[in-house]
Amino acid sequence: MKSCRGYLAILLAICLATSEAAQDTTAEARVKVAVVGGLVLSGVWPALAKRASKETGLKIETVAAAPKEGVVPIFRDGEADLLLIHGSDETYGLLAAGVAAPLRAWAMNEHVIVGPIDDPAKVAEAPGAAEAMRRIVAADAPLIGFRDPGSFGIVHGLFRSLGLRPGPRQQLYDDAESPQQVLRSAADKHGYAVVGHIPVAFGKMPSKGMAVLLKGDPAMRRVYVVVEPGPRHPANTRQRELARQLVDYLVSPAGQADLVAADKEAGGPWVFPLPAADTH
Protein backbone atom coordinates (compact mmCIF):
# COMPACT_ATOMS: atom_id res chain seq x y z
CA MET A 1 0.00 0.00 0.00
CA LYS A 2 2.80 2.35 0.92
CA SER A 3 4.57 1.71 -2.37
CA CYS A 4 1.27 2.21 -4.21
CA ARG A 5 0.78 5.60 -2.58
CA GLY A 6 4.33 6.52 -3.50
CA TYR A 7 3.71 5.48 -7.09
CA LEU A 8 0.53 7.55 -7.25
CA ALA A 9 2.34 10.57 -5.82
CA ILE A 10 5.05 10.27 -8.46
CA LEU A 11 2.45 9.85 -11.21
CA LEU A 12 0.53 12.91 -9.97
CA ALA A 13 3.73 14.96 -9.91
CA ILE A 14 4.52 13.91 -13.48
CA CYS A 15 1.00 14.81 -14.63
CA LEU A 16 1.20 18.21 -12.94
CA ALA A 17 4.60 18.92 -14.44
CA THR A 18 3.39 17.87 -17.89
CA SER A 19 0.31 20.06 -17.55
CA GLU A 20 2.37 23.06 -16.44
CA ALA A 21 4.82 22.53 -19.27
CA ALA A 22 1.96 22.38 -21.76
CA GLN A 23 0.53 25.59 -20.35
CA ASP A 24 3.94 27.26 -20.55
CA THR A 25 4.34 26.13 -24.15
CA THR A 26 0.93 27.53 -25.02
CA ALA A 27 1.76 30.81 -23.32
CA GLU A 28 5.13 31.01 -25.04
CA ALA A 29 3.52 30.62 -28.47
CA ARG A 30 2.54 34.28 -28.12
CA VAL A 31 4.47 37.24 -29.54
CA LYS A 32 3.81 40.63 -27.95
CA VAL A 33 4.17 43.39 -30.53
CA ALA A 34 4.31 47.17 -30.12
CA VAL A 35 3.68 49.22 -33.26
CA VAL A 36 3.79 52.87 -34.24
CA GLY A 37 0.23 54.18 -34.23
CA GLY A 38 -0.31 54.70 -37.95
CA LEU A 39 -0.06 50.98 -38.62
CA VAL A 40 -3.15 50.37 -36.50
CA LEU A 41 -4.93 53.62 -37.42
CA SER A 42 -4.80 52.65 -41.09
CA GLY A 43 -6.08 49.15 -40.40
CA VAL A 44 -3.10 47.54 -42.11
CA TRP A 45 -1.46 45.94 -39.08
CA PRO A 46 -4.65 44.34 -37.69
CA ALA A 47 -5.34 42.82 -41.12
CA LEU A 48 -1.74 41.65 -41.51
CA ALA A 49 -1.52 40.27 -37.96
CA LYS A 50 -4.44 37.94 -38.72
CA ARG A 51 -2.69 36.65 -41.81
CA ALA A 52 0.61 36.31 -39.96
CA SER A 53 -1.01 34.33 -37.16
CA LYS A 54 -2.61 31.95 -39.64
CA GLU A 55 0.63 31.51 -41.58
CA THR A 56 2.98 31.06 -38.60
CA GLY A 57 0.70 29.53 -35.97
CA LEU A 58 1.71 32.27 -33.54
CA LYS A 59 -0.64 34.13 -31.23
CA ILE A 60 0.13 37.77 -32.06
CA GLU A 61 -0.82 40.25 -29.36
CA THR A 62 -0.58 43.97 -30.15
CA VAL A 63 0.25 45.39 -26.72
CA ALA A 64 0.68 49.03 -27.79
CA ALA A 65 -0.01 51.31 -30.74
CA ALA A 66 1.24 54.85 -30.19
CA PRO A 67 3.77 57.45 -31.38
CA LYS A 68 7.40 56.45 -31.00
CA GLU A 69 7.62 58.14 -27.60
CA GLY A 70 5.04 55.66 -26.36
CA VAL A 71 6.17 52.40 -27.94
CA VAL A 72 9.96 52.60 -27.60
CA PRO A 73 9.90 52.43 -23.76
CA ILE A 74 7.45 49.51 -23.89
CA PHE A 75 9.86 47.50 -26.02
CA ARG A 76 12.92 48.61 -24.06
CA ASP A 77 11.35 47.52 -20.76
CA GLY A 78 10.45 44.07 -22.07
CA GLU A 79 6.68 44.57 -22.27
CA ALA A 80 6.91 43.81 -26.01
CA ASP A 81 8.99 41.18 -27.80
CA LEU A 82 8.93 42.99 -31.13
CA LEU A 83 8.69 46.61 -32.26
CA LEU A 84 7.48 47.93 -35.63
CA ILE A 85 8.57 51.53 -36.12
CA HIS A 86 10.34 53.87 -38.52
CA GLY A 87 14.10 53.57 -38.71
CA SER A 88 15.27 56.53 -36.64
CA ASP A 89 17.68 57.79 -34.00
CA GLU A 90 15.55 55.96 -31.43
CA THR A 91 15.97 52.58 -33.11
CA TYR A 92 19.69 53.14 -33.61
CA GLY A 93 19.89 54.05 -29.92
CA LEU A 94 18.23 50.75 -28.98
CA LEU A 95 20.71 48.93 -31.19
CA ALA A 96 23.71 50.76 -29.70
CA ALA A 97 22.49 49.99 -26.17
CA GLY A 98 22.22 46.28 -26.92
CA VAL A 99 18.45 46.31 -26.41
CA ALA A 100 17.79 45.68 -30.11
CA ALA A 101 19.23 43.12 -32.49
CA PRO A 102 20.37 44.29 -35.94
CA LEU A 103 17.44 46.06 -37.56
CA ARG A 104 15.65 44.68 -40.60
CA ALA A 105 13.71 46.78 -43.09
CA TRP A 106 10.14 45.59 -43.43
CA ALA A 107 7.86 48.12 -45.16
CA MET A 108 7.43 51.78 -46.06
CA ASN A 109 4.87 54.52 -45.55
CA GLU A 110 4.21 57.60 -47.62
CA HIS A 111 4.42 61.32 -46.97
CA VAL A 112 2.40 63.84 -48.95
CA ILE A 113 2.54 67.55 -49.69
CA VAL A 114 -0.34 69.48 -48.17
CA GLY A 115 -1.02 73.11 -49.00
CA PRO A 116 -3.63 75.82 -49.48
CA ILE A 117 -6.62 74.87 -51.60
CA ASP A 118 -5.82 77.72 -54.03
CA ASP A 119 -2.28 76.24 -54.38
CA PRO A 120 -0.27 79.38 -55.29
CA ALA A 121 2.83 77.34 -56.24
CA LYS A 122 0.82 74.95 -58.48
CA VAL A 123 2.11 71.93 -56.60
CA ALA A 124 -0.86 69.80 -57.68
CA GLU A 125 0.24 70.17 -61.31
CA ALA A 126 3.78 68.92 -60.63
CA PRO A 127 4.70 65.46 -61.97
CA GLY A 128 6.53 64.55 -58.78
CA ALA A 129 7.78 65.71 -55.40
CA ALA A 130 11.09 67.16 -56.61
CA GLU A 131 9.34 69.38 -59.16
CA ALA A 132 6.82 70.38 -56.49
CA MET A 133 9.67 71.58 -54.27
CA ARG A 134 11.20 73.47 -57.17
CA ARG A 135 7.87 75.24 -57.72
CA ILE A 136 7.56 76.13 -54.04
CA VAL A 137 11.02 77.72 -54.08
CA ALA A 138 10.37 79.49 -57.40
CA ALA A 139 7.15 80.98 -56.00
CA ASP A 140 8.90 81.80 -52.70
CA ALA A 141 5.92 80.14 -51.03
CA PRO A 142 6.06 79.39 -47.30
CA LEU A 143 7.07 75.82 -46.43
CA ILE A 144 7.36 74.39 -42.94
CA GLY A 145 10.71 72.74 -43.51
CA PHE A 146 11.74 72.16 -39.90
CA ARG A 147 9.43 69.54 -38.44
CA ASP A 148 10.02 66.02 -37.21
CA PRO A 149 13.16 64.22 -38.43
CA GLY A 150 11.20 62.16 -40.96
CA SER A 151 9.61 65.08 -42.77
CA PHE A 152 12.81 67.12 -42.50
CA GLY A 153 14.81 64.32 -44.09
CA ILE A 154 12.39 63.98 -46.99
CA VAL A 155 12.19 67.73 -47.69
CA HIS A 156 15.91 68.34 -47.63
CA GLY A 157 16.62 65.13 -49.52
CA LEU A 158 14.45 66.52 -52.32
CA PHE A 159 16.30 69.84 -52.22
CA ARG A 160 19.64 68.03 -52.43
CA SER A 161 18.43 65.93 -55.38
CA LEU A 162 17.66 69.17 -57.22
CA GLY A 163 20.87 70.90 -56.20
CA LEU A 164 18.53 73.60 -54.96
CA ARG A 165 19.06 75.94 -52.02
CA PRO A 166 15.78 76.77 -50.26
CA GLY A 167 15.15 80.34 -49.21
CA PRO A 168 14.32 81.43 -45.66
CA ARG A 169 10.58 81.10 -46.34
CA GLN A 170 11.06 77.43 -47.23
CA GLN A 171 12.78 76.69 -43.93
CA LEU A 172 10.07 77.77 -41.53
CA TYR A 173 9.88 76.19 -38.10
CA ASP A 174 6.83 74.24 -37.00
CA ASP A 175 5.52 76.50 -34.23
CA ALA A 176 2.33 74.52 -33.58
CA GLU A 177 1.61 73.46 -30.01
CA SER A 178 1.64 69.79 -31.02
CA PRO A 179 2.80 67.83 -34.09
CA GLN A 180 -0.84 67.16 -34.99
CA GLN A 181 -1.48 70.91 -35.36
CA VAL A 182 1.16 71.50 -38.04
CA LEU A 183 -1.38 72.01 -40.82
CA ARG A 184 -3.08 74.75 -38.83
CA SER A 185 0.30 76.42 -38.57
CA ALA A 186 0.83 76.02 -42.32
CA ALA A 187 -2.66 77.38 -43.03
CA ASP A 188 -1.96 80.46 -40.92
CA LYS A 189 1.07 81.12 -43.13
CA HIS A 190 -0.78 80.23 -46.35
CA GLY A 191 2.00 77.73 -46.86
CA TYR A 192 2.88 74.09 -47.46
CA ALA A 193 4.00 71.16 -45.32
CA VAL A 194 5.19 67.60 -45.86
CA VAL A 195 3.39 65.21 -43.53
CA GLY A 196 2.53 61.53 -43.20
CA HIS A 197 -0.39 60.51 -45.39
CA ILE A 198 -2.07 58.29 -42.79
CA PRO A 199 -2.69 60.90 -40.06
CA VAL A 200 -4.02 63.39 -42.62
CA ALA A 201 -6.31 60.87 -44.28
CA PHE A 202 -7.70 59.64 -40.95
CA GLY A 203 -8.40 63.06 -39.49
CA LYS A 204 -5.57 63.23 -36.96
CA MET A 205 -4.27 66.51 -38.42
CA PRO A 206 -6.90 69.28 -38.63
CA SER A 207 -6.52 70.85 -42.05
CA LYS A 208 -9.29 73.39 -42.69
CA GLY A 209 -8.55 75.29 -45.90
CA MET A 210 -5.80 72.82 -46.81
CA ALA A 211 -5.68 69.85 -49.18
CA VAL A 212 -3.39 66.98 -50.12
CA LEU A 213 -1.87 68.31 -53.33
CA LEU A 214 0.72 65.65 -54.16
CA LYS A 215 1.00 62.00 -53.20
CA GLY A 216 2.25 58.75 -54.65
CA ASP A 217 5.92 59.64 -55.18
CA PRO A 218 8.26 56.90 -53.87
CA ALA A 219 10.80 59.65 -53.10
CA MET A 220 8.58 60.60 -50.16
CA ARG A 221 8.46 57.19 -48.49
CA ARG A 222 10.04 56.28 -45.15
CA VAL A 223 11.21 52.86 -44.03
CA TYR A 224 9.62 50.84 -41.25
CA VAL A 225 11.96 48.44 -39.47
CA VAL A 226 11.30 45.42 -37.30
CA VAL A 227 13.17 45.60 -34.01
CA GLU A 228 13.99 42.28 -32.37
CA PRO A 229 15.32 41.79 -28.83
CA GLY A 230 19.05 42.35 -28.46
CA PRO A 231 21.31 40.81 -25.79
CA ARG A 232 20.23 43.33 -23.13
CA HIS A 233 16.50 43.03 -23.79
CA PRO A 234 14.58 41.21 -21.02
CA ALA A 235 13.10 38.61 -23.42
CA ASN A 236 13.90 34.98 -22.69
CA THR A 237 15.25 32.50 -25.23
CA ARG A 238 11.84 31.22 -26.27
CA GLN A 239 10.45 34.74 -26.73
CA ARG A 240 13.42 35.61 -28.91
CA GLU A 241 12.87 32.52 -31.05
CA LEU A 242 9.21 33.32 -31.59
CA ALA A 243 9.94 36.98 -32.35
CA ARG A 244 12.50 35.88 -34.92
CA GLN A 245 9.95 33.50 -36.44
CA LEU A 246 7.49 36.37 -36.91
CA VAL A 247 10.15 38.68 -38.35
CA ASP A 248 11.32 36.03 -40.81
CA TYR A 249 7.74 35.78 -42.05
CA LEU A 250 7.22 39.56 -42.30
CA VAL A 251 10.27 40.09 -44.51
CA SER A 252 9.76 36.94 -46.58
CA PRO A 253 8.12 36.97 -50.03
CA ALA A 254 5.00 35.43 -48.48
CA GLY A 255 4.89 38.08 -45.76
CA GLN A 256 5.41 40.88 -48.25
CA ALA A 257 2.59 39.52 -50.43
CA ASP A 258 0.34 39.34 -47.37
CA LEU A 259 1.24 42.95 -46.57
CA VAL A 260 0.00 44.00 -50.02
CA ALA A 261 -3.23 42.06 -49.45
CA ALA A 262 -3.70 43.52 -45.96
CA ASP A 263 -3.11 47.04 -47.26
CA LYS A 264 -5.71 46.50 -49.97
CA GLU A 265 -8.17 45.17 -47.40
CA ALA A 266 -7.59 48.32 -45.33
CA GLY A 267 -8.44 50.57 -48.30
CA GLY A 268 -4.85 51.59 -49.06
CA PRO A 269 -2.35 52.29 -50.36
CA TRP A 270 -1.18 53.19 -46.85
CA VAL A 271 1.76 50.86 -46.19
CA PHE A 272 4.03 49.67 -48.98
CA PRO A 273 6.18 46.54 -49.26
CA LEU A 274 9.90 46.86 -49.80
CA PRO A 275 10.75 48.01 -53.34
CA ALA A 276 11.88 44.56 -54.50
CA ALA A 277 8.40 43.21 -53.72
CA ASP A 278 6.33 46.31 -54.52
CA THR A 279 3.28 45.49 -56.61
CA HIS A 280 1.30 48.69 -55.84
C-alpha positions as CSV (number, residue, x, y, z in Angstrom):
1,M,0.0,0.0,0.0
2,K,2.8,2.4,0.9
3,S,4.6,1.7,-2.4
4,C,1.3,2.2,-4.2
5,R,0.8,5.6,-2.6
6,G,4.3,6.5,-3.5
7,Y,3.7,5.5,-7.1
8,L,0.5,7.6,-7.3
9,A,2.3,10.6,-5.8
10,I,5.0,10.3,-8.5
11,L,2.4,9.9,-11.2
12,L,0.5,12.9,-10.0
13,A,3.7,15.0,-9.9
14,I,4.5,13.9,-13.5
15,C,1.0,14.8,-14.6
16,L,1.2,18.2,-12.9
17,A,4.6,18.9,-14.4
18,T,3.4,17.9,-17.9
19,S,0.3,20.1,-17.6
20,E,2.4,23.1,-16.4
21,A,4.8,22.5,-19.3
22,A,2.0,22.4,-21.8
23,Q,0.5,25.6,-20.3
24,D,3.9,27.3,-20.5
25,T,4.3,26.1,-24.2
26,T,0.9,27.5,-25.0
27,A,1.8,30.8,-23.3
28,E,5.1,31.0,-25.0
29,A,3.5,30.6,-28.5
30,R,2.5,34.3,-28.1
31,V,4.5,37.2,-29.5
32,K,3.8,40.6,-28.0
33,V,4.2,43.4,-30.5
34,A,4.3,47.2,-30.1
35,V,3.7,49.2,-33.3
36,V,3.8,52.9,-34.2
37,G,0.2,54.2,-34.2
38,G,-0.3,54.7,-38.0
39,L,-0.1,51.0,-38.6
40,V,-3.2,50.4,-36.5
41,L,-4.9,53.6,-37.4
42,S,-4.8,52.7,-41.1
43,G,-6.1,49.1,-40.4
44,V,-3.1,47.5,-42.1
45,W,-1.5,45.9,-39.1
46,P,-4.7,44.3,-37.7
47,A,-5.3,42.8,-41.1
48,L,-1.7,41.6,-41.5
49,A,-1.5,40.3,-38.0
50,K,-4.4,37.9,-38.7
51,R,-2.7,36.7,-41.8
52,A,0.6,36.3,-40.0
53,S,-1.0,34.3,-37.2
54,K,-2.6,32.0,-39.6
55,E,0.6,31.5,-41.6
56,T,3.0,31.1,-38.6
57,G,0.7,29.5,-36.0
58,L,1.7,32.3,-33.5
59,K,-0.6,34.1,-31.2
60,I,0.1,37.8,-32.1
61,E,-0.8,40.3,-29.4
62,T,-0.6,44.0,-30.1
63,V,0.3,45.4,-26.7
64,A,0.7,49.0,-27.8
65,A,0.0,51.3,-30.7
66,A,1.2,54.9,-30.2
67,P,3.8,57.4,-31.4
68,K,7.4,56.5,-31.0
69,E,7.6,58.1,-27.6
70,G,5.0,55.7,-26.4
71,V,6.2,52.4,-27.9
72,V,10.0,52.6,-27.6
73,P,9.9,52.4,-23.8
74,I,7.5,49.5,-23.9
75,F,9.9,47.5,-26.0
76,R,12.9,48.6,-24.1
77,D,11.3,47.5,-20.8
78,G,10.4,44.1,-22.1
79,E,6.7,44.6,-22.3
80,A,6.9,43.8,-26.0
81,D,9.0,41.2,-27.8
82,L,8.9,43.0,-31.1
83,L,8.7,46.6,-32.3
84,L,7.5,47.9,-35.6
85,I,8.6,51.5,-36.1
86,H,10.3,53.9,-38.5
87,G,14.1,53.6,-38.7
88,S,15.3,56.5,-36.6
89,D,17.7,57.8,-34.0
90,E,15.5,56.0,-31.4
91,T,16.0,52.6,-33.1
92,Y,19.7,53.1,-33.6
93,G,19.9,54.0,-29.9
94,L,18.2,50.8,-29.0
95,L,20.7,48.9,-31.2
96,A,23.7,50.8,-29.7
97,A,22.5,50.0,-26.2
98,G,22.2,46.3,-26.9
99,V,18.5,46.3,-26.4
100,A,17.8,45.7,-30.1
101,A,19.2,43.1,-32.5
102,P,20.4,44.3,-35.9
103,L,17.4,46.1,-37.6
104,R,15.7,44.7,-40.6
105,A,13.7,46.8,-43.1
106,W,10.1,45.6,-43.4
107,A,7.9,48.1,-45.2
108,M,7.4,51.8,-46.1
109,N,4.9,54.5,-45.5
110,E,4.2,57.6,-47.6
111,H,4.4,61.3,-47.0
112,V,2.4,63.8,-48.9
113,I,2.5,67.6,-49.7
114,V,-0.3,69.5,-48.2
115,G,-1.0,73.1,-49.0
116,P,-3.6,75.8,-49.5
117,I,-6.6,74.9,-51.6
118,D,-5.8,77.7,-54.0
119,D,-2.3,76.2,-54.4
120,P,-0.3,79.4,-55.3
121,A,2.8,77.3,-56.2
122,K,0.8,75.0,-58.5
123,V,2.1,71.9,-56.6
124,A,-0.9,69.8,-57.7
125,E,0.2,70.2,-61.3
126,A,3.8,68.9,-60.6
127,P,4.7,65.5,-62.0
128,G,6.5,64.6,-58.8
129,A,7.8,65.7,-55.4
130,A,11.1,67.2,-56.6
131,E,9.3,69.4,-59.2
132,A,6.8,70.4,-56.5
133,M,9.7,71.6,-54.3
134,R,11.2,73.5,-57.2
135,R,7.9,75.2,-57.7
136,I,7.6,76.1,-54.0
137,V,11.0,77.7,-54.1
138,A,10.4,79.5,-57.4
139,A,7.2,81.0,-56.0
140,D,8.9,81.8,-52.7
141,A,5.9,80.1,-51.0
142,P,6.1,79.4,-47.3
143,L,7.1,75.8,-46.4
144,I,7.4,74.4,-42.9
145,G,10.7,72.7,-43.5
146,F,11.7,72.2,-39.9
147,R,9.4,69.5,-38.4
148,D,10.0,66.0,-37.2
149,P,13.2,64.2,-38.4
150,G,11.2,62.2,-41.0
151,S,9.6,65.1,-42.8
152,F,12.8,67.1,-42.5
153,G,14.8,64.3,-44.1
154,I,12.4,64.0,-47.0
155,V,12.2,67.7,-47.7
156,H,15.9,68.3,-47.6
157,G,16.6,65.1,-49.5
158,L,14.5,66.5,-52.3
159,F,16.3,69.8,-52.2
160,R,19.6,68.0,-52.4
161,S,18.4,65.9,-55.4
162,L,17.7,69.2,-57.2
163,G,20.9,70.9,-56.2
164,L,18.5,73.6,-55.0
165,R,19.1,75.9,-52.0
166,P,15.8,76.8,-50.3
167,G,15.2,80.3,-49.2
168,P,14.3,81.4,-45.7
169,R,10.6,81.1,-46.3
170,Q,11.1,77.4,-47.2
171,Q,12.8,76.7,-43.9
172,L,10.1,77.8,-41.5
173,Y,9.9,76.2,-38.1
174,D,6.8,74.2,-37.0
175,D,5.5,76.5,-34.2
176,A,2.3,74.5,-33.6
177,E,1.6,73.5,-30.0
178,S,1.6,69.8,-31.0
179,P,2.8,67.8,-34.1
180,Q,-0.8,67.2,-35.0
181,Q,-1.5,70.9,-35.4
182,V,1.2,71.5,-38.0
183,L,-1.4,72.0,-40.8
184,R,-3.1,74.8,-38.8
185,S,0.3,76.4,-38.6
186,A,0.8,76.0,-42.3
187,A,-2.7,77.4,-43.0
188,D,-2.0,80.5,-40.9
189,K,1.1,81.1,-43.1
190,H,-0.8,80.2,-46.4
191,G,2.0,77.7,-46.9
192,Y,2.9,74.1,-47.5
193,A,4.0,71.2,-45.3
194,V,5.2,67.6,-45.9
195,V,3.4,65.2,-43.5
196,G,2.5,61.5,-43.2
197,H,-0.4,60.5,-45.4
198,I,-2.1,58.3,-42.8
199,P,-2.7,60.9,-40.1
200,V,-4.0,63.4,-42.6
201,A,-6.3,60.9,-44.3
202,F,-7.7,59.6,-41.0
203,G,-8.4,63.1,-39.5
204,K,-5.6,63.2,-37.0
205,M,-4.3,66.5,-38.4
206,P,-6.9,69.3,-38.6
207,S,-6.5,70.9,-42.1
208,K,-9.3,73.4,-42.7
209,G,-8.6,75.3,-45.9
210,M,-5.8,72.8,-46.8
211,A,-5.7,69.9,-49.2
212,V,-3.4,67.0,-50.1
213,L,-1.9,68.3,-53.3
214,L,0.7,65.7,-54.2
215,K,1.0,62.0,-53.2
216,G,2.2,58.7,-54.6
217,D,5.9,59.6,-55.2
218,P,8.3,56.9,-53.9
219,A,10.8,59.6,-53.1
220,M,8.6,60.6,-50.2
221,R,8.5,57.2,-48.5
222,R,10.0,56.3,-45.2
223,V,11.2,52.9,-44.0
224,Y,9.6,50.8,-41.3
225,V,12.0,48.4,-39.5
226,V,11.3,45.4,-37.3
227,V,13.2,45.6,-34.0
228,E,14.0,42.3,-32.4
229,P,15.3,41.8,-28.8
230,G,19.0,42.3,-28.5
231,P,21.3,40.8,-25.8
232,R,20.2,43.3,-23.1
233,H,16.5,43.0,-23.8
234,P,14.6,41.2,-21.0
235,A,13.1,38.6,-23.4
236,N,13.9,35.0,-22.7
237,T,15.3,32.5,-25.2
238,R,11.8,31.2,-26.3
239,Q,10.4,34.7,-26.7
240,R,13.4,35.6,-28.9
241,E,12.9,32.5,-31.1
242,L,9.2,33.3,-31.6
243,A,9.9,37.0,-32.3
244,R,12.5,35.9,-34.9
245,Q,9.9,33.5,-36.4
246,L,7.5,36.4,-36.9
247,V,10.2,38.7,-38.3
248,D,11.3,36.0,-40.8
249,Y,7.7,35.8,-42.0
250,L,7.2,39.6,-42.3
251,V,10.3,40.1,-44.5
252,S,9.8,36.9,-46.6
253,P,8.1,37.0,-50.0
254,A,5.0,35.4,-48.5
255,G,4.9,38.1,-45.8
256,Q,5.4,40.9,-48.2
257,A,2.6,39.5,-50.4
258,D,0.3,39.3,-47.4
259,L,1.2,43.0,-46.6
260,V,0.0,44.0,-50.0
261,A,-3.2,42.1,-49.5
262,A,-3.7,43.5,-46.0
263,D,-3.1,47.0,-47.3
264,K,-5.7,46.5,-50.0
265,E,-8.2,45.2,-47.4
266,A,-7.6,48.3,-45.3
267,G,-8.4,50.6,-48.3
268,G,-4.9,51.6,-49.1
269,P,-2.3,52.3,-50.4
270,W,-1.2,53.2,-46.8
271,V,1.8,50.9,-46.2
272,F,4.0,49.7,-49.0
273,P,6.2,46.5,-49.3
274,L,9.9,46.9,-49.8
275,P,10.7,48.0,-53.3
276,A,11.9,44.6,-54.5
277,A,8.4,43.2,-53.7
278,D,6.3,46.3,-54.5
279,T,3.3,45.5,-56.6
280,H,1.3,48.7,-55.8
